[in-house]
């Protein structure tokens, strides 16, 4: 039994079979035996695609698309080789040493369709049994990566992938080991031994292990949850540290405020004592003021009485003036008398001196 027939016999009945790089699709009768709802065959080579369309014309559930599937939509040049199954959008640098007889026989300008737009044209159920058969030399990893990026890879429960044992084409890392590693990371497991009838181009049958994929997702979510938890814990620790620092600062401020309050209280006490002293002094001053006010009132009363008494002052002033004039005259007379007394005293003194002299002379004579 052919390897593919054996694999198809072990696969659940499919909803859709998508074959990218179908060529002439010699497998089409085998596909029909498993009764799929729809078969989509994608082939970029115009001449090959024309033959494929003629071959598939008898089946209503078969759709043929003449496009090259890659990571972008547009136009591209398809390299045609003397081995049609190796036709590619890329230069087969590594194949020339492997197949010395390999040569390019032409080019074909073909339409390209992005993986995302291709998937949008297909009614792929997320939980259905869809098969992907991938035979696109040099583009395998590009197509699978694009399927994963648009969340469409998991819609295929089974994969049949043919890829080179090495990266034979230019500017692409696509090879069987790289393809298998990428698919295993996406939850696919190998279902059978690879078809190595062509050791340089082995085929692999892989199954999507949804439970393993779910476990992987849960693990990833758990890892993210742990990261988020750790981040939250770190954030809480940082907040706690900030709170503790703020609390310590608040305590220091409270202590400083307490010291300041004590100083203010002491200052207030001193101010109160001073105020009491000032109050006492003010009370004494008020008493003094009252006494002075009383004395002023008494003086004012006496002044009033004195003013009343002074109402006859002009006559008294005249008398006083006369008395002053009389006093002046009398003082002048007294001064004159005093002058005369002084002169008499001087004269008397002179007489006394003369008398003493005379007495001395008389005594000498006797």
Secondary structure as GFF3:
##gff-version 3
##sequence-region A 1 366
A	DSSP	alpha_helix	3	9	.	.	.	ID=ss1
A	DSSP	beta_strand	16	20	.	.	.	ID=ss2
A	DSSP	alpha_helix	28	33	.	.	.	ID=ss3
A	DSSP	beta_strand	38	42	.	.	.	ID=ss4
A	DSSP	alpha_helix	46	56	.	.	.	ID=ss5
A	DSSP	beta_strand	62	65	.	.	.	ID=ss6
A	DSSP	beta_strand	68	70	.	.	.	ID=ss7
A	DSSP	beta_strand	74	81	.	.	.	ID=ss8
A	DSSP	three_ten_helix	84	86	.	.	.	ID=ss9
A	DSSP	alpha_helix	95	98	.	.	.	ID=ss10
A	DSSP	beta_strand	104	114	.	.	.	ID=ss11
A	DSSP	alpha_helix	115	120	.	.	.	ID=ss12
A	DSSP	beta_strand	130	134	.	.	.	ID=ss13
A	DSSP	alpha_helix	140	149	.	.	.	ID=ss14
A	DSSP	three_ten_helix	153	155	.	.	.	ID=ss15
A	DSSP	beta_strand	158	162	.	.	.	ID=ss16
A	DSSP	alpha_helix	176	185	.	.	.	ID=ss17
A	DSSP	beta_strand	188	190	.	.	.	ID=ss18
A	DSSP	three_ten_helix	199	201	.	.	.	ID=ss19
A	DSSP	beta_strand	203	208	.	.	.	ID=ss20
A	DSSP	alpha_helix	210	309	.	.	.	ID=ss21
A	DSSP	three_ten_helix	310	312	.	.	.	ID=ss22
A	DSSP	alpha_helix	313	365	.	.	.	ID=ss23
###
